[in-house]
Amino acid sequence: MGDSPELAVAERDLRFVRGQVWPRRREIIAHPAFGLAGASAVVVALAVDHLPVGGMRINELADIGFTFAAIAFGACVSATVLSIGLPGARRARLWSRAAGSVPGKSALSDLIFVLAWASVCQFVLIVTCSLAVAFGGDIDVAPAGMLTSHRVALALGLFSAFYAFAELLIVILTLSQIAVVIIAEEQRDPG
């Protein structure tokens, strides 16, 4: 891109994993949504033999995941577009200069990352459901004599689903917070 430090940072930021996810990895893992999704997945995977979902077919459960992820993915992408366009150019410029939660990142970068990360989580759920159908298909979610490997795969799939659910909630809350910030800024400086 060029030799200026700003352009070098921008070039690095274009790489989603190295430029956006990796610098925020501690925040992602430490966020309550991550731990809650993991704990919920383990509990359900361990108790699935005693839950109604255990008698469902894997492809039936995956269909629910596909439907949710498709709707949620659309919502996440729409939220990303809204968060870029709704604030307006002046506010976007201010937010892009305001410090973010990660050194070297702006408040606008943080906002876009939250929404893009939620979109990625929905995409991961779609991939997870595709793998579940490909490898599990018509077998029960909790077949008789369930192998430990099946239970581990179930826990990983459930983590993907629970985390995607949590990320959609985060998108909804983030959009609400954007509105609150815009309203507060407009009330302070209506001109």
Secondary structure, 3 states (H helix, E strand, C coil): CCCCHHHHHHHHHCCHHHHHHHHHHHHHHHCHHHHHHHHHHHHHHHHHHHCHHHHCEHHHHHHHHHHHHHHHHHHHHHHHHHHHHCCCHHHHHHHHHCECCCCCCEHHHHHHHHHHHHHHHHHHHHHHHHHHHHHCCCCECCCCCCCHHHHHHHHHHHHHHHHHHHHHHHHHHHHHHHHHHHHHHHHHCCC
